[in-house]
Amino acid sequence: MTHLSPLLDKNQPISQLFGIEYPIISGGMAWCSGHSLASAVSEAGGLGLIGAGSMNPEILREHIHKTRAATDKPFGVNIPLASPHAEETIQIILEEKVPIVFTSAGNPKTYTSALKEAGVIVAHVVSSSRFAIKAEEAGVDAVVAEGFEAGGHNGREETTTLCLIPSVVKSVSIPVIAAGGIVSGSAIAAMFCLGASGVQLGTAFALTKESSAHQKFKEYCVSLGEGDTQLLYKAVSPTRLVKGGYFDLIKEAEERGASIEELKAIRGVGRARMGMFEGDLERGELEIGQAAAEIDSIRSVQEVMADLVNGYRDTIDQMQL
């Protein structure tokens, strides 16, 4: 082990901020990030997040209780601020004294002050330096800079992680968490070289045994190759989708110039639940990151975490040769 290896330990700024062993955070993914995944990641030394985006307020409360029953280590909740339940979700988080909140898809000024006054540590997800600056001005403790490679909802700028991280690091004084396309220890090492203080992984944890996603969805995603996902739905809410089925409906509509109203009608309600949670691979919306092409099996969180840490340390050792 070299002198650089301790970057991936409790002495890292992000590890100290959240009180965790490794500065590795699981994405708060709708239909994937339930209590089983969140508690497993926290137990393995990272920070597990519950994805509130697919939960009504009382279901979220249940997941918070189950996470606490499974681990005494820090965990958090991810809240898409565009959710119709956002205000109720914030209230439950305050009532349940959740220690850490990640916000996304909205203005961080809306709830950051109230959360901070209650002693909550707040991070906000951004896709550009401009939004990172706004998040810092809103008072968040850290930003997650998520690149174009990521699954699900994505930035309109389509900036890759490799370009985004150094730009955001230069733009803010608070810690930067890198996200998008990170599924290996060597990728984590690359993010630290670019100035990140931690990493957030969605795809790598969405395809674990503890993820609440449907088994059919997981099996299909680990069979994907390079180029099997694409960013669509750009006129409404840019989203990275797996090709085939529902993807083809949206792509055809966009190519013939469908209106925003028609695109919304095709999407309808519950497509993501149908695909990722219920396993309907034809009619459901399948969201996953480009790096799914690097994953070929469904493993436990413990196995994934061990591989990430060991892969990081091996990479750093090789860099010192």
Buried (B, 14 or more C-beta within 10 A) or exposed (E): EEEBBEBBBBEBBBBEBBEBBBBBBBBBBBBBBBBBBBBBBBBBBBBBBBBBBBBBBEEBBEBBEBBBEBBEBBBBBBBBBEBEBBEBBBEBBBEBEBBBBBBBBBBBBBBBEBBBEBEBBBBBBBBBBEBBBBBBEBBBBBBBBBBBBBBBBBBEBEBBBBEBBBBBBEBBEBBBBBBBBBBBBBBBBBBBBBBBBBBBBBBBBBBBBBBBBBEBBBBBBBEBEEEBBBBBBEBBBBBBBBBEBBBEBBBEBBEEEBEEEEBBEBBEEEBBBBBBBBBBBEEBBBBBBBBBBBBEEBBEBBBBBBBBBEBBBBBBEEEEE
